[in-house]
Amino acid sequence: MGEMLRFNTISEYNAFNNNITKHPLVSVVDFTKAAPRQGNKMYFGFYTIFLKDVKCGDMVYGRHTYDYQEGTLVFMAPGQVAGVNSNGEFYQPKGHGLVFHPDLIHGTSLGRHIADYSFFGYQSNEGLHLSEKERNTILDCMNKIDDELDQSIDKHSKRLIVANIELLLDYCVRFYDRQFITRDHLNSGILEKFEKILNTYFETDKPQTIGLPSVGYCAEELYLSANYFGDLVKKETGKTASEYIQSKLIDIAKERIFDTGKTVSQIAYDLGFKYPQHFARLFKQKVGQSPLEYRSAN
């Protein structure tokens, strides 16, 4: 893979892809206009949504080959790096992209809750695999944005452009919900591995050396981004990943409480708590009794 290319502005990225800059803060990119190129790492200083016009069955990430044939959406937040490894060969980019600078959404409703769209923190192998109908919906949203960019800029332009970006992102939330459901067999396997990771964690000395297991740690063990992992657990169990870890922690604590050879403080340290009072507070919050009350009542 060649040297890293850095794109801090929309106009820089448009020039790279032979697209006209219609607005300095937002663009719908047609990658078929780009010249053939070799693979490079690329840094983006803006939000980026790629719609890859390739057969996803031919795309392999890690150990998984994805089964959707109509297209894949990949999301990137400002400051992220993406890359294509073409092994030195030239290739013709295909597909479409929507890129918008954070300055476009400052002071808008979208700007205030852009963090709610957690898929901007997903990895590329956690992309959104679209049906033909979903792909057409996304392209329709992009076309509406591009049509608005073709109009003369007036006092309505920003509001309409941002509203259509928000509409596109809301559709993506819906489509990801569908993906979590249709890939239930894969998700259940991940939850089983999550449970095993937690069991193994508490059977080792990691709680004493590392501390309490974090969402980030579990996601990394599963080769997932923390955002995707958290959303998957929430969709499957109704609990956040943190709540799931806490529930597992309390279940293990309930068993260990009956080891009268250890004080509650020792049990807290063994579980990974730095301060025993934090353990006692969490235990009472979840169980309704303090650890000592639970031990004496049972």
N, C-alpha and C positions, 0 to 999 in steps of 0.2 A: 504494500500500500504506500502511495506517495506521500509527499509532505502535506501537513495540515493546511487547509484553506480556511480563512477566517472571514465570516460575513457578519458585520455589525449593523449594516443598514439594508433595507429592502432593495434599494437601487443597486447595491453591489451584487446582490443575489440575482436580481433580474438581469443584469448585464452578463453574469456568468452563464445564464440560461437563455440568452438571446431573446428575452422578453422585454417589452416596453414598460417603463415605470409610469403608471397612471396616477399613483398616489404615493407619497413618500413613506407612508406608514402601513400600507397593506397592499397585497397583490395576490391574484390568482395566477399561478404559474403553469404554463403548458410546457412540459418537459420535452415534447417531441420537437420543439423549436431549438433545443440545445444541440450543440455540436457533439459528435462522438467524443468520448473522453475515457481516461483511465481512472481506476479507483483511487480515491483520496479520502482521508479523514477531513471532516468539515465541522467547524465551530459556528454555531448560530446564536446571534444576539437577540433573537426574537422568537415568538411562538411559530411553530412549524407543524403543518399537517400534510403528510404525504399520502396520496391515493395511488397505490402501485397497481398498474395495469399488467399484472402477471398472473399466471395460474399458481394459486397458493399451494396446490398439490405438489408443485415442483420446488417449493421453498422449504428448506429444512433448517430449523433452528435447534441446536442442541441435539437431543435424541428424538424430537417430535417432527413429523411431517404433517402439515396442516391440510385439512380436507376441503376447505372452501375454495371454489374455483373462480369466483367473480372479482376478487380484488381484496386488498388489505389496506387498512388505514394505520398509519404510525404517527404518533404524537410526540412532539418535543417541546420542552419549555426553554426559555432563554438561558444560555450558558451551557447547553448540552452539546455533545459531540457525536456525530454519526459518521459512518464510513461504509464504503463499498470496496470489497477486495476483488478486483478483476484479474489478479495474477499478472498484471502488466499488460493485459489485453485491452483494446479499446472496445467500448460498448455504447449503444445508443440509449440514453435515458428515455423512459416512457412514463405516461401517467400524468397526474395533475397534483398541484400543491396549493395550499392556502397558507400564506405567511403574513403575520401581522405583528407590529412592534408594540411593546407594552405601553408606549406613549399614546397609542390609538385609544386604549380603553381606560386610561386614567380618568377618574371622575364619573365613570358610567356604572350602571348596575353590574355589567359583566366584569368590570375592573374590580368591583368590591367582592365578587365571589368567584373569581377565576380559579382560586385554589380548590374550590369544590369539585372541579373537573380533574379528579385524581389521575386520570389516564395520561396526563402530561408527564407524570412521573413513572410511567410504565417503561419496561425495556422493549426493544424492537421485537423480541420473540413473544411479546404479550400484545401484539397488535390486534386490531379489530377486523375480523374476517367477515366480509359482507356478502349477502346474497345479491342477486342481480337487482332485485327491487330496492334493497337498501343502498346499493351503489348508485342507482339512478336518483334516489332521494338526496344523497350527498352531492352528486354532480349538479343537481338542480339548485341546491343551496349555493354552491360555488358559482354557478352561472348567474344567479341573482346578484351576488356580490359583484361579479365582474360587470354585469350590466349597469349596476349603480356607479361603478368606477368609470364607465364610459360617459356618464352624464357630467354636465358642468357642475363643479363643486359649489354647493350652496349651503344654507344653514341647516338643511335637512340631511345632508350627505352622511355626516358622521353617525347620526342616530340610526339611519337606515342600514348602513354598512355594519355597525356593531350589532344591531338587532338580528341581522341575518347570520352573522358569525355565531351569536348566542343560540339561534335556532339550530344551526348545524351541530353545535356542541350538545344541545339537548337531545337531538336525534341520536348522537353517538352514545349518550347515557342509556337511552332506550335499547340501542342495538347491543351494547355491552351486557345489559341485563339479559337479553335474549341469548347471547353467547355463553354466559355463565350457566344458563338453564340447559341449552342444547349440548353443552360439553360436561354434563353432570357426571358422566363416568370418569372423566379425567379429574374433575374437582374432588370427587369422593376419594380418589386415590391420594390426592394431595393432602386432604384432611387426615387420612390414615397415617401418612408419613409425618404430618405435623404432630399428631398424638404420640407417635413413636419417638420423635425428636425430644419432646418434653419428658417422656418417661426416661429416656436414656440420659438426658441432661441431669435429672435429679438423682440418678443412680451413680453419678460420677462425682468428682470433687469440683466440677465447674461452678456450682453455686458459691463455693467458698473462695475460688480463685477469680471468677469472673463477675459473680453477682447474680441477680435475678435474670432469667432469660428474657431477652427483648424481642419485639416484633421483627426488628431488623436482623437479629441473629437467626431466627427461625426462617425468615424469608431467604436469607443468604444460603442456609443449609438446603433449601428447596430450589435454589437457582432461580428465584423470583425477585422482582422488585418489591420493596416494602408496601408500596401503594397497591399494586395488583394483588398481592397476597392478602392485604387487609380487606380489600373489596371482596375478594373471593370468599374469605371466611365469613364476612358479614352477610353476603348473599346466601351462603349455605347454612349458617347456624343461627343467624339473627343476632349474633354477638360480634362485637369488634374483636380483633385479634388480641388486643390487650385484655379484654374481658375474658376471653377464652383461656388465656394464660393464667389470669388470676383465679379462674374457676378450677383449673388443674392444680394450681398451687394450694388452694384451700383444701381440695380433696386429699392431697398428699399430707398437708399439715394435720388434718383430722386424724389420719392414721398415726402420725408420729407423736401426736399429743399424748397418746396412751403409753408411750415409753417413759415411765416414771423415773427411769435412770438418768434422764436429762431434764434440765430446767427448760422453761419456755424460752428463755434467752438463748440457750444452746441450740434449741430447735430452730429458732429464728435465724441464727448465724448459719446453721447447716443448710437452710433453705435459700440462703443468699441475701438475706436482709442485712444491711449495714447497721441498722439501729433496731433493736428488739421492739421498741415502742411503735415503730411503723408496722411491724408484723401484727402486734396486738390490736392496733387500730383497724387494720384491714380485716383481720379475722372477725372482730366484733361487728364490723360493718356488714360482712357477708353472711355470718352465721347467726348473729343476734346475741351471742355470748362472748365473753372474753375467753382466751385460751384456757385459763385456770378454771373458769366456770364450766366450760365444756368438758374439761378433764374430770372434774368432781361430779358432774351431773351424769356422766356415763360410766 
